[in-house]
Amino acid sequence: MSAKKLIALCACPMGLAHTFMAAEAIEVEARKRGYEVKVETQGADGIQNELTPADIAEATVIIHATGITPQNLERFNGYAVYDVELKDAVKDAGSLIDEIEQDQAQ
């Protein structure tokens, strides 16, 4: 079986604490579940850990946890993306990933 790969893009209006809190919460929870994970952040310091076309093409789960419209969104055209509230990712990334896994199992 191929590796499970979860990628995420996190961005908020200020691009400070919540962006990075969401990124960390998603990353920690995804790793606990055996995912290979990469999270791009878009914030006050620009785009960090940018997702490549290969990252996007190989992902089994793509999450956008945003409070603004991220830059370069067209990269995700044609892919199934789970758009979630930034605060939900910060508060309970586990339940978020549970819902996505249940959705994919159907």
URMO-V757560 format. One record per backbone hydrogen bond with DSSP energy under -1.0 kcal/mol. NH is the residue of the N-H (numbers start at 1). CO is the residue of the C=O. Records with the same first field share a line. If there is no record, write none. Layout:
NH: CO, CO
This chain:
6: 36
7: 61
8: 38
9: 63
10: 40
11: 65
20: 16
21: 17
22: 18
23: 19
24: 20
25: 21
26: 22
27: 23
28: 24
29: 25
30: 26
31: 27
32: 28
33: 29
34: 31
35: 30
36: 4
38: 6
40: 8
41: 48
42: 10
43: 46
44: 15
46: 43
48: 41
56: 52
57: 53
58: 54
60: 5
61: 5
63: 7
64: 82
65: 9
66: 84
67: 11
75: 72
76: 73
77: 74
79: 76
82: 62
84: 64
89: 85
90: 86
91: 87
92: 88
96: 92
97: 93
98: 94
99: 95
100: 96
101: 97
102: 98
103: 99
104: 100
105: 101
